[in-house]
Amino acid sequence: MRRKRVCFVGYGSTEYSRKSEEPLLSYYAQAIRAALDQTGLKKSDIQGFSVTTQSSPDYSPHVAEQLGLELDWVLNGDYGGAGGVTSVRRAADAIEAGHVDVAVLLGGNSFDKSVFQQRPLEYQRANYVDVYGYGGPNTLMALVQRRHMEQYGTTLDQIGKIAVTQRENARLNPQALLRDPMSLEDYLKSRMISDPIRLFDCVMPCSGAECVVLASEERARSITDKLVYLVTDAERINYQVSNMLPDKTTFGIKVVGDRLFAEVRRDQIDLFELYDDYPIAVLIQIEDLGYCGKGEGGKFVGSHDLSFKGDFPVNTGGGELSVGQAGLAGGFLHVVEALRQLRSEAGPRQVKKAERALVTGIGWLSYGRNLGTTAGLIMERRA
């Protein structure tokens, strides 16, 4: 579906921390304040509000109450790591329908022990692999990666290049928790977690929050002259769910990509912010988005420069693999980085030509039935 009058007008990010036990509400407030300061909006200007989190014991109306927000529209963005993209979609619908003109979308996480309530992830274990010692997301992606390697000849060097390049990008991102240099040798020698998944294949949980502000085109023109439009977006829930033997090396992103590129050509995209809970997920998404054939992702990665200076810029701020995963703020991290790039606010890691960006999200992993939620959107800078 092609959007016509929905714009991103601002964003806010907090510092990420592995040690902070600052309340989650405080992280929310910091991210919103940063976004309001950037846009010049007041708290009373917010009409729509979405919260995406795994740890908050409260739902969006309660969070809004604690933040002192009077609203016309709220959403609990309960879509796992796809929550950033899917929350944008829901808010865009509300804006196009005329329900609101300004919406603030939020994701975050905190290690605050007084309120931390990690949602049980038993849905991941409700399948036959449990009896073989299945251990959650790390094991799930280990099985997917092993299948891809055995079926298509994908190598650890090719997969590791993604993690190494994203670390190079992160070294120029002050928000990133992991900024030390990392070589391919460092990647290959990192501790084994769930063969073939290594330590540097895994995201680092942390505290923090991300926020984006959407507005109708008319309202956006009164807020900023850096207009970034939502051009098109799509999602697929429970890809191949009716198939008893689904293809584990193909995600719902394949369907999402086909829909996105029905509106915008693949060669018109300048940068890619792809959900990166694991490097193999990035590689598979490149295939599913149609930039190479199935099984050719390893060769594609090997023959392209994925850095912010390269011919195929991927996760220009370092992605979750190097910045950190502040719970379901991880889904917003990619939206915010795309906004920075399109507004030419990425500093030393600025992509030279940044007019259109593609952002994806992945949520609710289940080995028995592929990924639960996959989504994507295309953003465009306009004068």
HELIX and SHEET records of a PDB file:
HELIX    1   1 LEU A   24  THR A   39  1                                  16    
HELIX    2   2 LYS A   43  ASP A   45  5                                   3    
HELIX    3   3 SER A   60  GLN A   66  1                                   7    
HELIX    4   4 GLY A   80  ALA A   82  5                                   3    
HELIX    5   5 GLY A   83  GLU A   96  1                                  14    
HELIX    6   6 GLU A  122  GLN A  124  5                                   3    
HELIX    7   7 TYR A  128  TYR A  132  5                                   5    
HELIX    8   8 PRO A  137  TYR A  152  1                                  16    
HELIX    9   9 LEU A  156  ALA A  170  1                                  15    
HELIX   10  10 LEU A  184  LYS A  189  1                                   6    
HELIX   11  11 LEU A  199  ASP A  201  5                                   3    
HELIX   12  12 GLU A  217  ILE A  223  1                                   7    
HELIX   13  13 ILE A  253  LEU A  260  1                                   8    
HELIX   14  14 ARG A  266  GLN A  268  5                                   3    
HELIX   15  15 PRO A  279  ASP A  288  1                                  10    
HELIX   16  16 GLY A  297  SER A  303  1                                   7    
HELIX   17  17 GLY A  319  VAL A  323  1                                   5    
HELIX   18  18 GLY A  327  ALA A  329  5                                   3    
HELIX   19  19 GLY A  330  LEU A  342  1                                  13    
HELIX   20  20 GLY A  347  ARG A  349  5                                   3    
SHEET    1   A 9 TRP A  73  ASN A  76  0                                        
SHEET    2   A 9 GLY A  48  THR A  52  1                                        
SHEET    3   A 9 VAL A 102  ASN A 109  1                                        
SHEET    4   A 9 GLY A 208  SER A 216 -1                                        
SHEET    5   A 9 VAL A   6  SER A  13 -1                                        
SHEET    6   A 9 LEU A 227  ILE A 237 -1                                        
SHEET    7   A 9 LEU A 371  ARG A 382 -1                                        
SHEET    8   A 9 ARG A 356  LEU A 365 -1                                        
SHEET    9   A 9 LEU A 271  GLU A 273  1                                        
SHEET    1   B 2 MET A 192  SER A 194  0                                        
SHEET    2   B 2 ILE A 197  ARG A 198 -1                                        
END                                                                             
